[in-house]
Amino acid sequence: MSNTYLSLILLTLVYFACNNFTYAQAPGVTPGSPPATFNISYHGNNLWNPGLNAGIEQPWSVIQKASRRQKPLIIETNVNADLGFFRDYSRQTPFFIHLGITKRRYREDKSGFHYQFGLSPVGIYRSFLPETWEYTVNGTVEKVFLPGRWYYAPVVSMGIGQFQNKQPGTGWFVELNLSTLIPYNTYIMPLLNVKAGYRIPLMKQIVKLPRKEEIIVAP
């Protein structure tokens, strides 16, 4: 099976899995106070290197602004954690963990469409290579156990999405993730990934974080 076919299969599985989730609004949650969310997504280096990603977002702050035309603008900040992998049959199968912050910007009077920007300064990337052999100090050839390397891999991401029924913490999203592998031989290796998935609200917060909600009215 080619990597392209596997990518299409993974995208289809993510789509059907998301369609089977029933949205349940958490008690006391309003559009200005989004719940913690779980997300599942296709995460591929490209269509030829397919993978999956699962993540959690914890709300940190929600800021509501009013423009000169009194248009409601919401800026929410979330702490996020992601765990995933992708498969490159010709070279490696890497697994990664990312911890960072995501900012999301949208208008309540719109259809739930939003923009988002993320920064994950804490990133761990572990590559697993195909079957590898090495020469030992005794002059013999032996098979390497779990060949591969560890990298520090911070991530910057940009994306768009749309809430389901205008409810924050739900709906589809698409992102471009730019990460760097440090050190990659003697230099830094950039890596561009595509992420497409769906968010599902949770019924309670994962960790009790200090919340900040404020309304800023333009003069």
N, C-alpha and C positions, 0 to 999 in steps of 0.2 A: 504494500500500500504506500503510495507516494505521500510526501508531507502535505501537498496541497489538498488531497482528499481528506487527510486527517484533520487539517485545519477546518474544512467545511463541516466535517462531522462534529468537531468540538463546538463550533459556532452554533450548529443546529441543536446540540444538547443544551447549551447555555440558554438558547432561545426558548425551548420547550420547558426547561426547568423553571425559568422565570415566569412563563405564562401560567404555570401550575401553582404559583404562590398566591395566596389570598391575602390581600392587604387588610391589616387590622390596626386601626389607629390606637396608639397608647393613650391611656386615660390622662386627661388634663393636658394633652399635647396640642398646641395650636400651630398654625403656619409660621409664627414668629419664634416658636420654641421647638425645634426639630428633635426627634428622638435619636438615640444611638442606632446605627444601621449596620447591617451585614450586606456585603456585596459579593457577587460571583461574576467572573468575566473570562472571556477569551483573552489571553495575553500571549502574543506571538512576536518574535523578532521580526517576522513578516509572515506572509501566507505560506512560506516554505518551511518555517520553523514554528510550528504550532505549540501552544501551551495553555495553561489554566492559572487563574489567580483567585484567591479568596481573601477578603479583607473586612476589617471592622473600622467604623468611624465613630468617634466619641465627640459630641458637641462641646465646644469650649466657650464660644461667645456668639451672640446674635446682635447685630447693630441695624437699626432701621433709620434710614435717612429720608428726608422729604426734600425734593428739589424745589427750585423756584416756581415750578408749575404744579407743585404739590403732588408729584408722582412718587408713590412709595417704592423705595429701593432697599432691599435687604442684602446685607453682607454677613454671611455666617462663616465662622472658623471652626474647623474640626481637627482633632488629633486622630491620626489614622495609622493602622498597622496592616501590612500586606504580606502574604505568603504565597509563593507560586513557583512555576517552572516553565521552561519551554524545551522543545526537542529539536536538536540539530543532528540528524543522523550521520552527517559526514564528519562531524567534529566532536560534539559534546552534548550533554544534557545538564543544564545548569538549574540549580534551585536558589531562591533568593528570599530575603526578608527585608522589608523596608519599614521604617518608622519615621513619621513626619507630620506635617501640617498641611491641610487643604483649605483654601478659601473659595467660597462660592458666592456668586453675585447674581441676583435676579430681582424682578419686580412682581409684586403680588397681584397687580392688575393685569398681568400678562398670562399666557397659557402655561406657565411653569417652566418655560425655557430658561436655561441658565448657563453661565460661563464659570469655569473653575480653573484655579491655578494651584499647584502643589509643590512642596519642597520637602524631600525626605533626606535629611543630612545623615541619618543612621541607615546604612545599607550594607548587608552582608550577602555575598554572592559566592556560591560554591559550584565549580564546574566538575562534572564527572566525565572522564574521557573514555573512549572505546578501549577494548582490550589492549593493554600496554605491557611490554617486556623491557627489562633493563639488565645491564651487565653489573654483576656484583664485584666486590673487591677481590673475590676468590677466582674471578675469571669465568664464572658460570652465568647463564642467562635464566632469570626468574621472572615470573609474572608479578606485576605490581598490584597490590591490594588497594582497591578504590582509587585509581589514578585520577588526578585532577588538582585544582588549586583553589585557595581561598582568596577573595578580593574584597577590598573596601569599595562599595558601589553606591555613592549618593545619587539621588534622582531628582530631576526637575520635570514637571508634567504640566500640560495644558490640555483643556478639553471642553466639551459642551455636553448638554444633556437636557432632559425634560422630565419634570415630576409627573407622576400618575395622579390625575385629578387635582393637580396643583398642590399636592401634599409633599412638603419637604421630607427627605429621607426615603423617597421612593423613585421609581422610574429608571429609564435607560440612560446610559452615558457612553461617550467615546473619548478616549484620551490618546495623546502622543506622549510617551515617556522617554526622556533622554537621560541615560545613566553613563557613568564612567567606571571602568575597571582599573583599580589602582592597587599595586603596580602591575602593569601588563608588560612583561619582559622589562624593557628599560624605558617605557614611556606610558602614557595614559591612553586607554582604548575607549572611544565613545561607542555607545550602543543605543540604537533607536528601536523602541518597541511600540506596538499597537495594542490598545486595550479597549474592549467593548463588552459591556455587561449591564447588570441590573442591580438596583439597591432594594433591600427589604428592611423595613423598620423593625426594631426590637421593642419589647414591651417595657424594658427598664434600662437604665444606664449601666455600662460596664464598670466604670470607676466613677466615684463621686468627685468631680472636678469643680473648681471654683467657676461658677457661671457668671457671665456679664451680659446684661441686656440693657441697651440704652437707645433712646430716640434722639436723633440729631435733626433739627429743623433748620433748613437753610434760611438766611435772612432775606 
